[in-house]
Amino acid sequence: MNDGVALILIIFLIMVCSLVALTAFSLLATGVESGLGFSESIQTLAIAMGGKEWYLEQLENDSDWSDEANQTGIALGSGTFDITVNSATSGSVSFTVTGKVTNALSQTVRREVTLTANRLPTASKFAVYWGRNTGSWLELRNSTTINGNFWSRGTTDVKSGCSVTGISYCPSNKNVAGAGSYTEVEIDSPYPSMPQIDETPYSNSISSFNAYINTYGTNSNRSQTTDLILSGNVIGCKNFTSSGNITISGNGYIVAKQNINLHSTDLVSGTLTITPSGGNIYFLAAGNLKVNSTQNDTNVTINSGAYLYSRAQENDNQLVRVRKHASTNTEINSAVIIGRRRIIVQSGADITSSTLYVSDVSDNNNYLQITGSGTTVSGSIISVSGRDSGLIINRGASVTGLVYHWGANSGYTQINTATIAGSVVCSQYTNDRIVNSTITYDADSLPLAPDGFESFVSVDAESWDDK
């Protein structure tokens, strides 16, 4: 709170300093009465600006925005400000700040600003954000198009046939160059910093899932060929394999000491439908967790409320794999998919409104990959792998939402022949290039409040009104 008060007072003092000069000019130009009116308008503007900063700090310290309420008569300087909440969800608040000053004639001068705050980092306002500079270049190659603004932490070469349709921002000691199409704007420091995700929600889940595996994994295999209704219970086994035309519903845990195969082995057929109700269904595998196969006789639908987890404890080839045959379907909606080592989504599988997260392990074969023509994923795609490449979107895959790859000193993202809508926020890019891809900024495609970004607040464009 003290920092917020200090900040809004600084803003207020800056505006007052501007007021002195501008009012003096106004007094000379148009007389005392109009000069005083202008003075009051500037004071009111400063109060509204201070009120905005004050409220944004309140949001930073609030874990749930859905219960935001109006606030009135908050004193600042020679006036007050009101906060009017226009709409609020857990991850987005639209609000209006009204600054007020009462003049010597008992007239109230008002200035309003309306804006929307989101629980996402400022870096997500760019179509592409390059956050770490190791002294290398970034190249846009082979007809790559960025539709929106671009932040270049170092020097970028926009090759012939490539383009950035928005503004290409870079530090004043770097540049954006090349034979392609772009508009460069150099800015002085401080530069927008690479936002670091809070991994606590994911590490807590991993610890909890590992405890379930340690406790409930057994040495008996389970073959599920009939409908299964969970009622808050835990089914423990060595390997879990589903087949036939079956439904898994209810809520509870399916825990495997080794692997979970959801219609993914070569000798099974039929349609699997997973429909959680009354809570979540957790599929927790110590080894692999595989969804569907490349055979032409299996379909898998996983509805909202499922968690899929691979511990990959035995070797560096274990993973979560989601795939399908060209003539079958794999559809996953509103799921959380966590791979301690790897996640691969391929062969035309469709995942919507979901979170995909890969953690960082100390050796190779640690990445999140979305690959193949017809493969589509939307939601939050998050990798903290320190590998090169630790996040891969390639071979015609399409992604919608937030694409995020953290790495303070390591971790590279490969984007090659991909279509992305939303925002790409990554530290560094494999081989210092983005190849044959189209990336379009789309605010409506971004998730409202992905886990790990709760402390961030970004603001949409402001709309001012005089009253």
Steps between C-alpha positions, in 0.01 A plus 500: 500500500783744591662445161169566329440821695852616419448425134174689467648796690790507254255499211305775670813715550604452137159612384508799735838606361352485154207697632718790612650554157182436306287717727747787473478484124122478516475803729700707255310377198138494610470668835468400860160325485585262219843437652346390827263269314792345321683464832209309650482273197867408533462438874206271431696313235785445748257366759341260252845375393601454863175315568571266210845410635360457851233257382739299282714440808193376687441253219862377511450404865158337451480129416138511377361788297149362460376677815633848416265776621460875444696739722422869545645816649864395523700812583804604298659844494236770463227262387363148506450209265242223461548148367204358307522130410329444166558124486720251684612140472779315678748613235363821346354826634355788299487814713460877485698747711331838554722780629320793665601853602259760642587858400445831678153528344400162651504345156634143469745435219523134396735293285433133431716219369358158412727202449524123539757318712595140428691247707772461239847651462551811286713289266180328386395825329745417221434255220859381551718579800870416499614528860864389532798636311813285491664728247347313209270612223147393437404434139150492354531259206305337217184712476457537875233758584440662838158667508530738793776658705838335555755546780857433391735475797798498265549563129250342260545435129167498315582303186355572157142379476447526876309774680394651831172685452511677837785686667837328543638632829864456601755657738670817380835318471349226278303510178245328280632475145475292185331491160156412636216729606497655849481827695777537756474702820803517729437563870724586794523290816337379714391229258208263551634204694435135428226400745591206723220255571435391857544124469355430845151390385655247262771374735236454771288295260800290397588430864141402576474277192831328581375428851189333357716287269727398788203412719253337263705347218484118510644200314166398342401606149148627430326459165190722482252366243172614660363831625664633815335738747731657757356629827792681658703180525850405387565214257860387530677263263825426320379576146155635409373420148159593358330348197155454343207740494511628857446806718700605805302747712463643850799626697806340652845366418643239266860440606755281323835384631613488138284607201150622416379409150174669403405309183864538396625144446499343155263211577208699646201653322188699583409842637606633841307789655620656825244725672592629847209600724485614860873569490807416297636173368877464542702264279842469665774286344849437632612426145315581177151638460379450144171612343383320185717339233570531130272202425176571311261338749517708820346834601552689825304792646605652833257758637558784745654416836775248420862508617764303308844453657820313413772477762748348252693346787665206321675650195524812287272361227186501715237761433141608451408429137173608335437390140254344252460337160400715202151346498438500878458765770681607813324790670598638841322798654590707809764262632824546692786301347826491695816325387793496740718424198312513167167566332444430130174588323500376142327343199199730492391475864276785623541652847291805596495742796763298685827551687811313387804522729845342482743544789879522487711188557877484510566294187392476136170398339309762694255700289142583406422440132189576293555365153341397173248637254151495650625495859330779696546615859342796679549636852824540696809332353774527762852358508774573752741249346858618479565297187556601137230453389280496810184614321425399140212600273564372150402307187170678440359499853259774613496654847264756650561671835806577710826337388753543780854368552703618797876478523728738687819369337384201296196364321422558133174504306471354150228647277518359149205473260237587760190715531449674834228740617528668840844593634844336493710588807832314490853559621702391197438324168670188362777582251408867558214486251126466444432319174206486257239588762209738548452645848202728562432696817148424622401626845174305492692173466711552813405311819363720777703376796739210439657347810836653579419850373284618792738781601499668157270781391487637147274776374310544177483837326351787699191705407483853641196723552466855630201575723 
